[in-house]
Amino acid sequence: MMDEKLRYLGWFLLAHLGNFTDACLTLFAVSRGAVELNPIMAVLINSSPFLFLLTKFLLFAFAVDFMSRHKPQFLKWVAALYLTVSAWHLSFVLAT
């Protein structure tokens, strides 16, 4: 039981790391001329990068907390998705 909780904690932390990396690399890409495709986040990023980060982190934190309480087995998929998105962002950074 404890091993399972530690595994979920690891996925929880990796999901947050992936979200943080995605946010930072999104800001970097937008500062270099990229366009944010999410229309809500595009409005936020254009009005205030701080507001963009705050909204992204808070919404993600609530969603992942809810998921960790009700469907923790899905955390690995969220972590994998955000780490994949971060790797995709990073591939553009390294290519330039």
Secondary structure as GFF3:
##gff-version 3
##sequence-region A 1 96
A	DSSP	alpha_helix	2	31	.	.	.	ID=ss1
A	DSSP	alpha_helix	39	47	.	.	.	ID=ss2
A	DSSP	alpha_helix	49	70	.	.	.	ID=ss3
A	DSSP	three_ten_helix	72	74	.	.	.	ID=ss4
A	DSSP	alpha_helix	75	95	.	.	.	ID=ss5
###
